[in-house]
Amino acid sequence: MRFTTARLCGGQALMAISADLLDIDIDHAAEVLEKEGCVIKEKDEMILVFEWEGKEVTLYPQGKVMYLPQTDRAQCISDATKLLEKVK
């Protein structure tokens, strides 16, 4: 997958933005992540917020993934790739 990244929250968070147009089913993603032990903090049709590997992660249906805290762009892209492959 190809991504661009954006720094958010005063540089404490990074968002991986998929170059491909995705349509992630948030309900399905929540089910997959809960089975893996992730704690879902918020979920509606446009956003899924959960805890994963010590980070707060926000997943959007378009394939955007924000990690807080995160400052390493390469790690952000690697984590987003793994996550999106799990929930597609």
MMTF fields as JSON, N, C-alpha, C and O atoms, coordinates in Angstrom:
{
  "mmtfVersion": "1.0.0",
  "mmtfProducer": "UNKNOWN",
  "numBonds": 351,
  "numAtoms": 352,
  "numGroups": 88,
  "numChains": 1,
  "numModels": 1,
  "chainsPerModel": [1],
  "groupsPerChain": [88],
  "chainIdList": ["A"],
  "bondAtomList": [4, 2, 8, 6, 12, 10, 16, 14, 20, 18, 24, 22, 28, 26, 32, 30, 36, 34, 40, 38, 44, 42, 48, 46, 52, 50, 56, 54, 60, 58, 64, 62, 68, 66, 72, 70, 76, 74, 80, 78, 84, 82, 88, 86, 92, 90, 96, 94, 100, 98, 104, 102, 108, 106, 112, 110, 116, 114, 120, 118, 124, 122, 128, 126, 132, 130, 136, 134, 140, 138, 144, 142, 148, 146, 152, 150, 156, 154, 160, 158, 164, 162, 168, 166, 172, 170, 176, 174, 180, 178, 184, 182, 188, 186, 192, 190, 196, 194, 200, 198, 204, 202, 208, 206, 212, 210, 216, 214, 220, 218, 224, 222, 228, 226, 232, 230, 236, 234, 240, 238, 244, 242, 248, 246, 252, 250, 256, 254, 260, 258, 264, 262, 268, 266, 272, 270, 276, 274, 280, 278, 284, 282, 288, 286, 292, 290, 296, 294, 300, 298, 304, 302, 308, 306, 312, 310, 316, 314, 320, 318, 324, 322, 328, 326, 332, 330, 336, 334, 340, 338, 344, 342, 348, 346],
  "bondOrderList": [1, 1, 1, 1, 1, 1, 1, 1, 1, 1, 1, 1, 1, 1, 1, 1, 1, 1, 1, 1, 1, 1, 1, 1, 1, 1, 1, 1, 1, 1, 1, 1, 1, 1, 1, 1, 1, 1, 1, 1, 1, 1, 1, 1, 1, 1, 1, 1, 1, 1, 1, 1, 1, 1, 1, 1, 1, 1, 1, 1, 1, 1, 1, 1, 1, 1, 1, 1, 1, 1, 1, 1, 1, 1, 1, 1, 1, 1, 1, 1, 1, 1, 1, 1, 1, 1, 1],
  "groupList": [{"groupName": "MET", "atomNameList": ["N", "CA", "C", "O"], "elementList": ["N", "C", "C", "O"], "formalChargeList": [0, 0, 0, 0], "bondAtomList": [1, 0, 2, 1, 3, 2], "bondOrderList": [1, 1, 2], "singleLetterCode": "M", "chemCompType": "L-PEPTIDE LINKING"}, {"groupName": "ARG", "atomNameList": ["N", "CA", "C", "O"], "elementList": ["N", "C", "C", "O"], "formalChargeList": [0, 0, 0, 0], "bondAtomList": [1, 0, 2, 1, 3, 2], "bondOrderList": [1, 1, 2], "singleLetterCode": "R", "chemCompType": "L-PEPTIDE LINKING"}, {"groupName": "PHE", "atomNameList": ["N", "CA", "C", "O"], "elementList": ["N", "C", "C", "O"], "formalChargeList": [0, 0, 0, 0], "bondAtomList": [1, 0, 2, 1, 3, 2], "bondOrderList": [1, 1, 2], "singleLetterCode": "F", "chemCompType": "L-PEPTIDE LINKING"}, {"groupName": "THR", "atomNameList": ["N", "CA", "C", "O"], "elementList": ["N", "C", "C", "O"], "formalChargeList": [0, 0, 0, 0], "bondAtomList": [1, 0, 2, 1, 3, 2], "bondOrderList": [1, 1, 2], "singleLetterCode": "T", "chemCompType": "L-PEPTIDE LINKING"}, {"groupName": "ALA", "atomNameList": ["N", "CA", "C", "O"], "elementList": ["N", "C", "C", "O"], "formalChargeList": [0, 0, 0, 0], "bondAtomList": [1, 0, 2, 1, 3, 2], "bondOrderList": [1, 1, 2], "singleLetterCode": "A", "chemCompType": "L-PEPTIDE LINKING"}, {"groupName": "LEU", "atomNameList": ["N", "CA", "C", "O"], "elementList": ["N", "C", "C", "O"], "formalChargeList": [0, 0, 0, 0], "bondAtomList": [1, 0, 2, 1, 3, 2], "bondOrderList": [1, 1, 2], "singleLetterCode": "L", "chemCompType": "L-PEPTIDE LINKING"}, {"groupName": "CYS", "atomNameList": ["N", "CA", "C", "O"], "elementList": ["N", "C", "C", "O"], "formalChargeList": [0, 0, 0, 0], "bondAtomList": [1, 0, 2, 1, 3, 2], "bondOrderList": [1, 1, 2], "singleLetterCode": "C", "chemCompType": "L-PEPTIDE LINKING"}, {"groupName": "GLY", "atomNameList": ["N", "CA", "C", "O"], "elementList": ["N", "C", "C", "O"], "formalChargeList": [0, 0, 0, 0], "bondAtomList": [1, 0, 2, 1, 3, 2], "bondOrderList": [1, 1, 2], "singleLetterCode": "G", "chemCompType": "PEPTIDE LINKING"}, {"groupName": "GLN", "atomNameList": ["N", "CA", "C", "O"], "elementList": ["N", "C", "C", "O"], "formalChargeList": [0, 0, 0, 0], "bondAtomList": [1, 0, 2, 1, 3, 2], "bondOrderList": [1, 1, 2], "singleLetterCode": "Q", "chemCompType": "L-PEPTIDE LINKING"}, {"groupName": "ILE", "atomNameList": ["N", "CA", "C", "O"], "elementList": ["N", "C", "C", "O"], "formalChargeList": [0, 0, 0, 0], "bondAtomList": [1, 0, 2, 1, 3, 2], "bondOrderList": [1, 1, 2], "singleLetterCode": "I", "chemCompType": "L-PEPTIDE LINKING"}, {"groupName": "SER", "atomNameList": ["N", "CA", "C", "O"], "elementList": ["N", "C", "C", "O"], "formalChargeList": [0, 0, 0, 0], "bondAtomList": [1, 0, 2, 1, 3, 2], "bondOrderList": [1, 1, 2], "singleLetterCode": "S", "chemCompType": "L-PEPTIDE LINKING"}, {"groupName": "ASP", "atomNameList": ["N", "CA", "C", "O"], "elementList": ["N", "C", "C", "O"], "formalChargeList": [0, 0, 0, 0], "bondAtomList": [1, 0, 2, 1, 3, 2], "bondOrderList": [1, 1, 2], "singleLetterCode": "D", "chemCompType": "L-PEPTIDE LINKING"}, {"groupName": "HIS", "atomNameList": ["N", "CA", "C", "O"], "elementList": ["N", "C", "C", "O"], "formalChargeList": [0, 0, 0, 0], "bondAtomList": [1, 0, 2, 1, 3, 2], "bondOrderList": [1, 1, 2], "singleLetterCode": "H", "chemCompType": "L-PEPTIDE LINKING"}, {"groupName": "GLU", "atomNameList": ["N", "CA", "C", "O"], "elementList": ["N", "C", "C", "O"], "formalChargeList": [0, 0, 0, 0], "bondAtomList": [1, 0, 2, 1, 3, 2], "bondOrderList": [1, 1, 2], "singleLetterCode": "E", "chemCompType": "L-PEPTIDE LINKING"}, {"groupName": "VAL", "atomNameList": ["N", "CA", "C", "O"], "elementList": ["N", "C", "C", "O"], "formalChargeList": [0, 0, 0, 0], "bondAtomList": [1, 0, 2, 1, 3, 2], "bondOrderList": [1, 1, 2], "singleLetterCode": "V", "chemCompType": "L-PEPTIDE LINKING"}, {"groupName": "LYS", "atomNameList": ["N", "CA", "C", "O"], "elementList": ["N", "C", "C", "O"], "formalChargeList": [0, 0, 0, 0], "bondAtomList": [1, 0, 2, 1, 3, 2], "bondOrderList": [1, 1, 2], "singleLetterCode": "K", "chemCompType": "L-PEPTIDE LINKING"}, {"groupName": "TRP", "atomNameList": ["N", "CA", "C", "O"], "elementList": ["N", "C", "C", "O"], "formalChargeList": [0, 0, 0, 0], "bondAtomList": [1, 0, 2, 1, 3, 2], "bondOrderList": [1, 1, 2], "singleLetterCode": "W", "chemCompType": "L-PEPTIDE LINKING"}, {"groupName": "TYR", "atomNameList": ["N", "CA", "C", "O"], "elementList": ["N", "C", "C", "O"], "formalChargeList": [0, 0, 0, 0], "bondAtomList": [1, 0, 2, 1, 3, 2], "bondOrderList": [1, 1, 2], "singleLetterCode": "Y", "chemCompType": "L-PEPTIDE LINKING"}, {"groupName": "PRO", "atomNameList": ["N", "CA", "C", "O"], "elementList": ["N", "C", "C", "O"], "formalChargeList": [0, 0, 0, 0], "bondAtomList": [1, 0, 2, 1, 3, 2], "bondOrderList": [1, 1, 2], "singleLetterCode": "P", "chemCompType": "L-PEPTIDE LINKING"}],
  "groupTypeList": [0, 1, 2, 3, 3, 4, 1, 5, 6, 7, 7, 8, 4, 5, 0, 4, 9, 10, 4, 11, 5, 5, 11, 9, 11, 9, 11, 12, 4, 4, 13, 14, 5, 13, 15, 13, 7, 6, 14, 9, 15, 13, 15, 11, 13, 0, 9, 5, 14, 2, 13, 16, 13, 7, 15, 13, 14, 3, 5, 17, 18, 8, 7, 15, 14, 0, 17, 5, 18, 8, 3, 11, 1, 4, 8, 6, 9, 10, 11, 4, 3, 15, 5, 5, 13, 15, 14, 15],
  "groupIdList": [1, 2, 3, 4, 5, 6, 7, 8, 9, 10, 11, 12, 13, 14, 15, 16, 17, 18, 19, 20, 21, 22, 23, 24, 25, 26, 27, 28, 29, 30, 31, 32, 33, 34, 35, 36, 37, 38, 39, 40, 41, 42, 43, 44, 45, 46, 47, 48, 49, 50, 51, 52, 53, 54, 55, 56, 57, 58, 59, 60, 61, 62, 63, 64, 65, 66, 67, 68, 69, 70, 71, 72, 73, 74, 75, 76, 77, 78, 79, 80, 81, 82, 83, 84, 85, 86, 87, 88],
  "secStructList": [7, 7, 3, 3, 3, 3, 3, 3, 4, 4, 4, 6, 3, 3, 3, 3, 3, 3, 1, 1, 7, 7, 7, 7, 7, 2, 2, 2, 2, 2, 2, 2, 2, 2, 2, 6, 6, 7, 3, 3, 3, 3, 3, 3, 6, 6, 3, 3, 3, 3, 3, 3, 6, 6, 3, 3, 3, 3, 3, 7, 6, 6, 1, 3, 3, 3, 3, 3, 1, 7, 7, 7, 2, 2, 2, 2, 2, 2, 2, 2, 2, 2, 2, 2, 2, 2, 2, 7],
  "xCoordList": [0.834, 0.0, 0.884, 1.991, 0.382, 1.085, 0.33, -0.9, 1.09, 0.503, 1.204, 2.36, 0.485, 1.088, 0.848, 0.001, 1.576, 1.358, 1.144, 1.566, 0.474, 0.244, 0.483, 0.055, 1.164, 1.375, 0.172, -0.331, -0.284, -1.454, -1.165, -0.147, -2.05, -1.998, -0.649, -0.026, -0.206, 1.057, 2.27, 3.28, 2.182, 3.304, 3.339, 4.251, 2.373, 2.344, 1.657, 1.77, 0.945, 0.222, 0.587, 0.958, 0.474, 0.647, -0.572, -1.131, -0.973, -2.048, -1.478, -0.816, -1.741, -1.402, -2.639, -3.735, -2.439, -3.549, -3.288, -2.324, -4.154, -3.981, -4.111, -5.018, -3.203, -3.28, -4.398, -4.885, -4.798, -5.88, -7.204, -7.271, -8.249, -9.578, -10.095, -10.286, -10.318, -10.791, -12.186, -12.607, -12.886, -14.206, -14.245, -14.763, -13.685, -13.593, -14.939, -15.545, -15.401, -16.622, -16.249, -15.583, -16.679, -16.311, -16.831, -16.128, -18.038, -18.573, -17.729, -17.409, -17.369, -16.516, -15.155, -14.633, -14.577, -13.262, -13.322, -12.408, -14.384, -14.529, -14.595, -13.984, -15.327, -15.434, -14.067, -13.689, -13.334, -12.008, -11.079, -10.379, -11.068, -10.162, -10.537, -9.66, -11.834, -12.256, -11.819, -11.402, -11.906, -11.467, -9.978, -9.523, -9.217, -7.776, -7.452, -6.285, -8.487, -8.268, -8.174, -7.882, -8.415, -8.385, -9.61, -10.704, -9.412, -10.504, -11.073, -10.371, -12.344, -13.015, -13.492, -14.22, -13.067, -13.415, -14.592, -15.384, -14.711, -15.784, -16.008, -15.056, -17.265, -17.568, -18.878, -19.886, -18.842, -20.057, -19.775, -18.756, -20.624, -20.434, -19.23, -18.801, -18.681, -17.586, -16.255, -15.263, -16.223, -14.996, -14.962, -15.991, -13.775, -13.543, -12.295, -11.213, -12.452, -11.334, -11.088, -12.015, -9.844, -9.517, -8.085, -7.291, -7.771, -6.407, -5.719, -6.265, -4.487, -3.722, -2.247, -1.711, -1.598, -0.164, 0.254, 1.258, -0.515, -0.18, -0.505, -0.126, -1.194, -1.553, -3.065, -3.778, -3.531, -4.922, -4.94, -4.214, -5.757, -5.82, -7.221, -8.222, -7.27, -8.54, -8.534, -7.64, -9.539, -9.678, -10.894, -11.969, -10.708, -11.778, -12.095, -11.202, -13.341, -13.725, -12.902, -12.746, -12.374, -11.602, -10.2, -9.448, -9.838, -8.526, -7.507, -6.314, -7.954, -7.057, -6.92, -7.895, -5.7, -5.449, -4.569, -3.473, -5.058, -4.289, -3.817, -4.581, -2.535, -1.925, -1.492, -0.831, -1.877, -1.478, -1.016, -1.812, 0.178, 1.255, 1.968, 2.014, 2.523, 3.347, 4.134, 3.557, 5.432, 6.259, 7.108, 7.743, 7.129, 7.945, 7.089, 6.197, 7.374, 6.576, 6.636, 5.611, 7.81, 7.945, 7.137, 6.486, 7.174, 6.409, 4.913, 4.14, 4.505, 3.1, 2.595, 1.523, 3.358, 2.962, 2.959, 2.054, 3.95, 3.989, 2.785, 2.143, 2.481, 1.337, 0.025, -0.85, -0.12, -1.354, -1.538, -2.652, -0.453, -0.53, -1.02, -1.918, -0.432, -0.847, -2.31, -3.067, -2.693, -4.07, -5.064, -6.047, -4.83, -5.784, -5.876, -6.95, -4.775, -4.833, -5.707, -6.366, -5.72, -6.547, -8.035, -8.858, -8.378, -9.795, -10.473, -11.672, -9.736, -10.355, -11.323, -11.928],
  "yCoordList": [-1.178, 0.0, 1.249, 1.243, 2.291, 3.571, 4.558, 4.592, 5.357, 6.31, 7.654, 7.747, 8.68, 9.938, 10.059, 9.355, 10.934, 11.117, 12.589, 13.466, 12.836, 14.199, 14.225, 13.321, 15.257, 15.452, 16.18, 17.131, 15.728, 16.317, 16.516, 16.047, 17.203, 17.365, 17.915, 17.365, 18.98, 19.593, 18.71, 18.859, 17.786, 16.913, 15.63, 14.822, 15.426, 14.219, 13.039, 11.901, 13.314, 12.255, 12.293, 13.335, 11.128, 11.018, 10.317, 9.402, 10.764, 10.104, 9.544, 10.249, 8.264, 7.619, 7.711, 7.31, 8.245, 8.452, 7.577, 7.787, 6.601, 5.654, 6.372, 7.181, 6.07, 6.619, 5.946, 6.5, 4.765, 4.032, 4.403, 4.612, 4.483, 4.742, 3.475, 2.45, 3.552, 2.395, 2.674, 3.826, 1.618, 1.731, 0.691, -0.412, 1.065, 0.159, 0.078, 1.102, -1.132, -1.355, -1.234, -2.11, -0.153, 0.134, -0.948, -1.333, -1.439, -2.494, -3.759, -4.368, -4.152, -5.336, -5.122, -6.009, -3.935, -3.628, -3.731, -4.276, -3.216, -3.273, -4.72, -5.067, -5.562, -6.977, -7.657, -8.374, -7.434, -8.041, -7.585, -8.403, -6.3, -5.754, -6.18, -6.432, -6.262, -6.736, -8.174, -8.528, -9.007, -10.405, -10.506, -11.48, -9.5, -9.468, -8.829, -8.726, -8.4, -7.845, -6.338, -5.791, -5.654, -4.189, -3.653, -4.206, -2.578, -1.924, -0.839, 0.107, -0.976, 0.017, 1.147, 0.924, 2.36, 3.519, 4.294, 4.871, 4.31, 5.041, 4.419, 4.018, 4.337, 3.771, 4.363, 4.374, 4.853, 5.179, 4.919, 4.306, 5.353, 5.008, 5.701, 5.299, 6.723, 7.487, 7.4, 7.975, 6.691, 6.694, 5.475, 5.035, 4.954, 3.887, 4.272, 4.419, 4.432, 4.788, 3.606, 3.112, 3.159, 2.001, 2.101, 2.894, 1.282, 1.201, 0.017, -1.085, 0.267, -0.775, -0.54, 0.519, -1.519, -1.48, -0.188, 0.424, 0.219, 1.386, 2.726, 3.774, 2.693, 3.929, 4.034, 3.031, 5.275, 5.493, 5.59, 6.394, 4.783, 4.715, 5.117, 4.672, 5.961, 6.355, 5.884, 6.229, 5.095, 4.548, 5.182, 5.268, 5.622, 6.23, 5.327, 4.637, 5.312, 4.42, 4.604, 3.654, 5.8, 6.06, 5.46, 5.568, 4.832, 4.226, 5.109, 4.807, 6.195, 7.038, 6.421, 5.926, 6.454, 5.893, 6.883, 7.225, 7.337, 8.254, 7.531, 6.821, 7.729, 7.134, 8.247, 9.205, 8.099, 9.057, 8.28, 7.499, 8.42, 9.229, 8.46, 7.23, 9.219, 8.644, 9.772, 10.787, 9.599, 10.599, 9.998, 10.737, 8.682, 7.99, 7.674, 6.828, 8.363, 8.19, 6.752, 6.201, 6.154, 4.791, 3.807, 2.915, 3.963, 3.084, 3.298, 2.339, 4.544, 4.859, 4.14, 3.535, 4.206, 3.554, 2.041, 1.372, 1.495, 0.049, -0.412, -1.404, 0.308, -0.049, 0.074, -0.783, 1.126, 1.319, 0.205, -0.274, -0.203, -1.291, -2.575, -3.241, -2.921, -4.124, -4.036, -4.995, -2.895, -2.717, -2.841, -3.573, -2.144, -2.165, -3.547, -3.938, -4.299, -5.659, -6.546, -7.455, -6.292, -7.091, -6.805, -7.715, -5.56, -5.174, -5.035, -4.761, -5.219, -5.099, -6.209, -6.26],
  "zCoordList": [0.0, 0.0, 0.0, 0.537, -0.598, -0.599, 0.283, 0.295, 1.015, 1.942, 1.849, 1.437, 2.237, 2.617, 4.111, 4.661, 4.767, 6.202, 6.497, 5.743, 7.619, 8.097, 9.591, 10.309, 10.064, 11.501, 12.069, 11.471, 13.227, 13.885, 15.36, 15.871, 16.034, 17.493, 17.949, 18.857, 17.332, 17.736, 17.515, 18.204, 16.556, 16.255, 17.068, 16.896, 17.943, 18.771, 18.091, 18.547, 16.998, 16.291, 14.821, 14.28, 14.182, 12.74, 12.157, 12.761, 10.969, 10.248, 8.963, 8.202, 8.727, 7.465, 6.577, 6.968, 5.377, 4.446, 3.226, 2.49, 3.024, 1.923, 0.583, 0.387, -0.328, -1.679, -2.471, -3.457, -2.043, -2.698, -2.047, -0.835, -2.851, -2.322, -1.654, -2.309, -0.357, 0.407, 0.944, 1.047, 1.279, 1.913, 3.032, 2.858, 4.184, 5.332, 6.032, 6.345, 6.276, 7.052, 8.527, 9.08, 9.153, 10.537, 11.485, 12.418, 11.263, 12.138, 12.048, 13.069, 10.837, 10.656, 11.299, 11.975, 11.084, 11.669, 13.19, 13.809, 13.793, 15.253, 15.731, 16.741, 15.016, 15.394, 15.339, 16.266, 14.263, 14.099, 15.217, 15.815, 15.502, 16.508, 17.918, 18.743, 18.202, 19.534, 19.756, 20.859, 18.73, 18.845, 19.136, 19.735, 18.714, 18.975, 20.318, 20.696, 21.042, 22.37, 22.444, 23.507, 21.341, 21.361, 22.097, 21.989, 22.84, 23.551, 22.646, 22.287, 22.277, 21.449, 22.356, 23.323, 22.024, 22.838, 22.255, 22.999, 20.934, 20.261, 18.899, 18.229, 18.486, 17.173, 16.667, 17.373, 15.437, 14.713, 13.24, 12.922, 12.344, 10.928, 10.285, 9.204, 10.924, 10.327, 11.069, 10.623, 12.191, 12.99, 13.917, 14.43, 14.113, 15.089, 15.876, 15.307, 17.17, 18.043, 18.977, 19.618, 19.049, 19.878, 20.369, 19.863, 21.364, 21.877, 21.233, 21.172, 20.744, 20.066, 20.331, 20.004, 20.918, 21.206, 21.902, 21.537, 22.899, 23.698, 23.064, 23.587, 21.957, 21.263, 21.106, 21.059, 21.026, 20.64, 19.124, 18.538, 18.499, 17.047, 16.597, 17.158, 15.58, 14.987, 13.541, 12.768, 13.184, 11.84, 11.177, 11.771, 9.941, 9.154, 7.965, 7.472, 7.491, 6.395, 5.123, 4.356, 4.883, 3.668, 3.722, 2.754, 4.836, 4.96, 5.642, 5.617, 6.25, 7.034, 8.419, 8.985, 8.962, 10.283, 11.057, 10.613, 12.217, 13.044, 14.297, 14.952, 14.617, 15.801, 16.75, 16.35, 18.011, 19.055, 20.264, 20.786, 20.747, 20.192, 19.093, 19.093, 18.158, 17.1, 16.44, 16.05, 16.316, 15.654, 14.536, 13.784, 14.414, 13.421, 12.184, 12.236, 11.08, 9.855, 9.316, 8.915, 9.304, 8.783, 9.624, 9.08, 10.941, 11.817, 11.621, 11.631, 11.445, 11.2, 9.952, 9.972, 8.881, 7.627, 7.781, 7.283, 8.458, 8.698, 9.507, 9.162, 10.583, 11.429, 10.663, 10.792, 9.872, 9.106, 8.081, 7.874, 7.443, 6.47, 7.138, 6.624, 8.278, 9.011, 9.431, 9.28, 9.95, 10.426, 9.284, 9.402, 8.187, 7.077, 6.451, 5.995, 6.416, 5.889, 6.761, 6.256, 8.068, 8.993, 8.837, 8.942, 8.589, 8.663, 7.304, 7.246, 6.212, 4.875, 4.613, 3.542]
}
